[in-house]
Amino acid sequence: MEHELEIILPVRECGAALSQTVASLLAQTDRNFAVVLADKFSRTNGNSVDATQRQLSAGGISTRRIKAPFQMNEIEHLNWACARSEAAWLKPLFPGEQLKPGYTARLKQRIAARPNARIISCDWTRETEWGTETITANFSRDSLTAAEFSNYFPAGFSFFSRPINFAYHRTAWQAMGGYSTELPHYAALNLHLLLVLHYGLENLHEILAHGSPTKQCLNESGGAKVNHWLELWLVLKQSAIYCRAAGKPWPTKWLFVKAFTAALGRR
């Protein structure tokens, strides 16, 4: 059976974090999707991966398991796993992250309503030491064109910085080359900017995902990375060059300073 959506779930030994994520998938009101368990060299002979596959299959969710041929870092492994998706749409999800029960249903409704969509986001929450933080889009419309996006960036920096609240059309993800291994701290932001500037954005103005308080996902290095701000400058410069060549608007006045400030606020 072919599925329109595949959840890409990198797994190793994740214990309670993995259990929370699996529980959120089993709680979906629409289970007509597939899960790809990307085994990242499980150290316990794959027992946790086997158990997860059995649990999802018992819940009526189509599940298949893939294993990388050799050790990879976080971004390389996620790229490898996403590249093996067989569905029209893919959604990365890390252990510890959770999807609200209506996520897959609402996502598929938007896909049906907007057949030309290539990237779809939603609002989300995450736990911090100060309590639960809600991260919402800083625009009220359901859709943004590539030209309109510059009106809302970089003010919406946090919204675009992680994969948890994004799903991608597989061919669009492939066309952008996936997540950049050369920009490890801003791999997700870089991909999202490229996709939105090429295809525009669809957003579900509902809180449909919840992030782990400790998992950094693709932002492996945190603020301690030496070239952290250089990466941000390169991401913004790349987007500016593309917009200039494509004749699309891009904010220029104090952009790096604004993005720098927004990035500090994000942490």
N, C-alpha and C positions, 0 to 999 in steps of 0.2 A: 504493500500500500504506500503510495506516495503522499507525503505531507507537505503542506504549504510552508510550515514553520519548523525549524529545528533549534532546540536550545543546546548550545555548545557549553559543556560543563567540564572544565579541567579538574581532575581529581588526583589525589595522592592519599595520604592519611590525614583526614580532616576532622574526624570525630564528630563532636556536636555541631560544628559549623556545617559540615556536609549534611547532617541529618536535618538541620533547619531548612536548608535549601531544598532538599528532596521533599520535605513535608509541604513546602510552599508549592511545589510542582504538582504534588498529588491533590492539593486543595483547589486547583484550577477548575473553574466551572465549565470550561471547554478544554477537554483533554485530547482533542484531535490535533496533536502535534507530536513531534519526535524529540528524543533526547540523545545527544552524542556524548558518551562518557569518554573523555580523552585522558587515558591513563598516563600520568607523568611519572613513570617508573616507580610504581608503588613499592615501598620497601617491605611490606608484609605479604609478599607473593600475591598481591592483588586481592586479598580477602575483602577489604573495604569496598573495592570497586565491584567485585562479584556480588556482594550483598546489596549494594546500591542498585545494580542492574536488576536483580531479582525483585527488589521492592518496587521499583518503577514499573516493571512488567506486570507484577501482580496487581498494580493499580490501574492497569489498562493503558499505560503509556508506552508507545513503541520506543524501544531503547536499543542502541547498538554501541559496541565498545571498540575503540581504536587505541592503538598504543604506538607512541613515537618510536622510530627505529634506533634512536640514540638520545642522549641527554641534551636538553635544550633549556635556554633561559625562559622566563615567563612569557615574553613577547613572541619569541620564536615558536614556542609550543602552542600558544593561542592561534597564531597565524597558520601553523601547520594543521591544527584541528579545524579551524574555520574553512580552510581551503578544501577540506574533505566533506563539507556539507553537501547534501544532495537535494536540499529543499530550495524553494524560491527565496525564502527569507531565513536569516539566521540571527540568533540572539545569544551573545556571550553571557555567561552567568558564572560567577565564582562561588566556591563554598563559603557559606556565611551570608551571602546575599539572598534576598527573598523577593519573590513576586507575589503581589496581592492576588487574591482568588480570581479577580476579573481581568487580569492582565492579558492573557492569550485571547480571550473573547473580544476585548476592546481592540486589541491590536489587529486581529483579523477582520473586524468590522471596518476599521479605517483602511486596511489594505483593499478590501472590496470596494469601498466608497471612492478611494483614490488610487486607481490602478497604475497611475504614473509615478506614484510615490517611490522613493528610493531610500529614504531614511526617516524613521519615525521615533519620536522621543515621548517621554512622559514625565510627570513630576515624581519626586521621590523623597524619602526621608532617610536620615542616618542618625545613629546614636553618637553623642559626643559626651565629654566629661561634664558638660553643662546641661545635658538632657537631649531630647529629640529635636533635631534641626530639620526643617522642611525646606527643600530646594525646589523652587518652581520656576517655570519659564518667565522671563521678564517681558513677555508680550501676551496679549489676550487673544490673538487670532489663532485659529486652528492650523493655518498654513502660512508659511513665509516663502516668498520667492528668493532666489539667490540675490537679486538686486536689493530686496528689502532687508536682508539679514544685517547689513552694515549699520542699520539704525539701532540695532539692539546688542551690538558687540563692541567692546569687551565687557559691558555691564553684566552680561549673563555668563561670566567666566565659569563659575562653579557648575552651572547647569551642563556645560559642554565638556567637562574635564574628565568624566569617567564613563565607562561603557554600560554601567548598570541600568541606565534609563534609555538606552538606545537599542534599536533593532535595525538591521540593514538588509536591503535587497542584495542577494548574493552576487549578482553580476556587477552591481555598483561597487560593492566592497572589493571585488577582484580588480575592477578597473582602477581603483585608487591604490592598489598594491597592499591592502591590509594596513596593519599597524606598523609604523616605522621603527625598525630596530635601532636606527641611528639617533632617535629622539626618545629614549626610554622614559624620561620623566613626563613628556607631553605627547606620548604616542596616541592616546585616545583623543586629546584635543586636536592634534594635527589631523587625524582621520576625519573627525567630525567637521572641522572647518572645510576640508577639501570636498567632502560630500555635499555639505550645505551650499557651498559656493558653486558647485556644479549642478545640483539638482533641486535646491530648495529644501524646505523642512516641513514635515507634518508633526504636530504635537498633540498629545492627549492630555488635556488639562485636568488630570486626575492623579492622585497619589497612588501609583500602581507598583512601586518597588520600594524596598527597604535595604539600605546598605549596612555592611558590617562596620562596627566602630574601629576595628584595627586593620582590616585588609586594605592595602593600598592599590590592589589590582595592578594595573599596568604602570602606575607611578612608583616603580620599585625603589627608587633612590631617595625619595623625599627631599626636603630642603637641604640636606647635607651634600648633595651631588655638586661637584665642583663647577660643572658647566650648566647648572640648572637654568640660570637666566640667559645664558647663551642659547640654549635650546629654545626658550620662549621667543627670543629675538628671531631665531631662524624660522620658527613656525609662522610668526607674523610676517616676516619678510617674504617667505614663500607664497603666502596667501596674497600679499600685496602685489607681487609680480604676476601671479595668475590673473588677478582682477584687472590689472593694467593691460595685460595682453588680451583679455577677453572683453574689455570695455565695460567692466562691471564696477560699481562703486565700492570703495573700501575706505574706512576711516583712516585718516593720516595724522591729524593734529593730536599730539601727545599720546599716541596709541600705546607705545611701549610703557610709558609711565602709568597709564590707566590700567593696562593689563598687569603690570608689575604690582600695582596696588590691589587689584582684584585677586591676584594669585596669593598675596599675603593674607587677604581676608578669607580666602578659601580654606586655608589651614587654620 
